[in-house]
Amino acid sequence: MRLLVLNDNAPSKGFLNDWGWSVLFEGDLRFIFDADTNPAILAYNSTVLGVSLRNLDFAVLSHWHYDHYGGFSLVGELNPGIPLYAPPGNGAMGRQWGFGVREVTKACEIEAGVWTSGPLNGFEQAVGVETPSGLVIIVGCSHPGVDRLTKAVLEVSGYEKAHLVIGGFHGPSARTLDRLAKLTELIGPAHCSGEEAKAYVRKKYPEKFVGVRTGSVLEI
């Protein structure tokens, strides 16, 4: 199984990038979590990575902010009718993109071995995916708190601890990162986490820190 970062705020040579977040998960299931701002960036970077955005089993949207849904028009065009698991709010837009929108209103198992935190504060969800190494939790911007989202996914999935938490942490406090460190073996701050948060994790929890940027491929 592997995670491929289709776009992150941090650039890499040979890739296009902007402010946004999108991850492709490949394993027993193939799905995309968030879709950046720009369909052209997703198309270009997936080509550079040598992966197809077709034949996905489903898609997940963390929350209805443009830097997370802007590229879903392309994903829906390439995968007509697949489920899009999204918080309530703009289902009509998702259907226009070609998805079968499934609104997420509570913590639950959405696919075999894939759990959602449910929309915390009625707004944003994270997902956890079962892997041979343990539970991998993917977050979008963590507006409700990356520690709270992680805890919610652990509770619904039955796991005591995550293997990896990756995504945008929304400029978290040191206290939030300390709480997160107790909940996961590895920490991959990305997108809106900020350089201060990355530096904090790298210094205090060097054995846990995972560097993330556009084009990163994480084998699990």
N, C-alpha and C positions, 0 to 999 in steps of 0.2 A: 504494500500500500504506500501511497505517496501523496504529498501535498505540493501543488505547484502554484506559486504566487504569480498570478497574471498581472497584477498591478499593486504597487505599494507607493507611498510617498517617496521612499528612498529609491533612487534610480540605479540601474546597472548598465554597463556598456553593452551596446547592441540591442537594447530594448527601448521602447517608448514608455513614457510614464507621465502621470500627472497626480494631482491630489485625489486619491481614491483608494479603494480596497477591493480586491477580488481574488478568490482562491478556488482552484479546481482540485477536487478530491478524487483520486482514482484508487479503487480497491474492488471489493465484491460489487460495490455500487459506484457509479460515476455521477458526481453532482457538482454544481457550482454554488459557492456561497458568496453572495454579493457580486456586483457586476460593474464596479468602477463608475466613471462618468461618461466614457466615450467608447462606443462600439468599435471604432477603428483601432483603438489601442488594444482591446481584447483580441481582435482578429489578428493584428500584427504580432503581438507577443505570444499568442498560442502557436502561431506558425514558427516563430523562432525556437520555441520550446519543443516543437515537433509533436504537438498534441492537437486533437480535433475537439471542437466545441459541439460537434454533433453527437448523437447517440447518448445523450445524458439521460439518467433515470429520473432526475428531478432537479429543482433549483430551490435555493433558500435565500430569502431577503431578511437581513437583520432588522432594518428599520427603513422608513420611507424618507430618506435623505438622498439627494441627487448623486452624491459621490459614492453611493452604494447601489443605486438602481439605474444609473444612466445608460449602461450598456445592455440592459435586459431585452431591449428591442431586438438586438442581434441574436441573443440566446433563444428567445422565443421563436424567431424566424427559422432558426436552424433545428429547433426541437418542438415542432407544433404539438400542442396538447399535453405536454408533460406537466406534472404538478409544480406549482410555485407555492412554497410554504412561506407565508408572509403575515406580519401582524395586520390587524384590521386597519382600514383607512382608505386604500386606493385600489380595491379589487378590480374596479372597472378598467383601470390603467393596465393592470396585469393581464386582463383578458384581451385588451387591444393588442398587446404584444404577442398573443397567441398561446398563453398558458392556460391550464386549468387551475385557477387560483383556489388554494385551500387556506382559508384564514385560520391562523393559530391564535387561540384564545386562552390556552392553559398549558402547563407543563405536561408533556406526554411523549410517547414513542411515535414518531411520524413515519418511519420506515424501519425495516428490520435492523436493529443495532444502531439506530440513529434517534437521539432524543432532543427535544427542545426544552429550553427553560420556561417557555411561554413568554409572552410580552411583559417584561417587568415594567412597572409604572404604566402599564397599558400601551407600551411604546416600542420596546426593543427586545429581541430574542437572541439567544446564542444556541448553538447546537453542540452535542457531544456525539462522537462516532466511535464505535467499538473497533479496536485494532488489536493485532497480536501483542503490541507493547502496552496496551491499556487504553484508557479513554482519552481521545483527543478532542479538546473543546475549542471551537472556533467562535470568535466574537467579532462584532462589527466595529462599533465605536464605544461601547461600554458606558453609555450615558448613565445608566442606573448603578454603575460600579462593576468593575471586572470581577471583584471578589464575590459580589452578590450573584452575578450571572453564573459564575463558576459553581458556586454553592448550590444554586437552583438546579443546574444540570446534574451535578453529583447526586443530589437527592432523588431526582426522578429516575435516574439510570440505575441507582443502587450501588454505584461505585463510592468507595471511601476517599479515593484520591485520583486526580487526573494524571495522565502521563505527560501531556503538553497542553498548555493554554496559549493560543496564538491569535493575534489580531490587534485592533485598535483599543487602547486602554484609556483614552481621553484624558491625557495629562494627569495621571493618578498621583495621589499623595504617597509618601513613603509608607505611611501606615497601611494604606490600601495594598501596596505591593508586598508588605510584610505578611498581611493576611493571606494574600494570594499564594505566597511562597509556601505556606503551610498546606495548601490544597492541591499542589501539583509538583511533579518531578522536574518539569522543564517549563520555561517561560519565554515566549517569543513576542516581545513588544513590537508593534508595527503601526502603520498608518498614523493615527492621531495620538499615539502614546507620548511622543516628544522625546527629544534627546536627553533631557534630564532623567526621565524614567528609565531609558535604556542604560544610561550611565550608572544609575543607582543599582539596577539589577545586575549589571556586569560586574560592579565592584563588590556588592554585598553577597550576591549569590552566583559567583562565577561558574559553579558547577551546574547551575540551572539555566543560564542565559543561552538563548538561541538567536543568532542574528538573522534578520529578515529584511529582504528588499525585493524589488521587482525582479522576477526571474528565478528567485530561490526555489530549489527543489528539495523537499525534506522527505527522505525515505523513512518509513515507519515500520 
